[in-house]
């Protein structure tokens, strides 16, 4: 299924699925208990992917 559990810079682990196709990256990530979910898409080839980490760190890490 491609499910993984990355650890964010804040130290928070999330459950995730991600994928890419020419010009588009998509991620869906959530907390283990399912209380918080984030889905993102970037239309770019390897540019702007650092924004994924910024959004995820705020959603699951820094603000908690």
Secondary structure, DSSP 8 states (H G I E B T S, - for coil): ---B--B-TTS-B-EEEEEEETTEEEEEEE-TTSS-EEEEEE-SSSSSTHHHHHHHHIIIIIT-
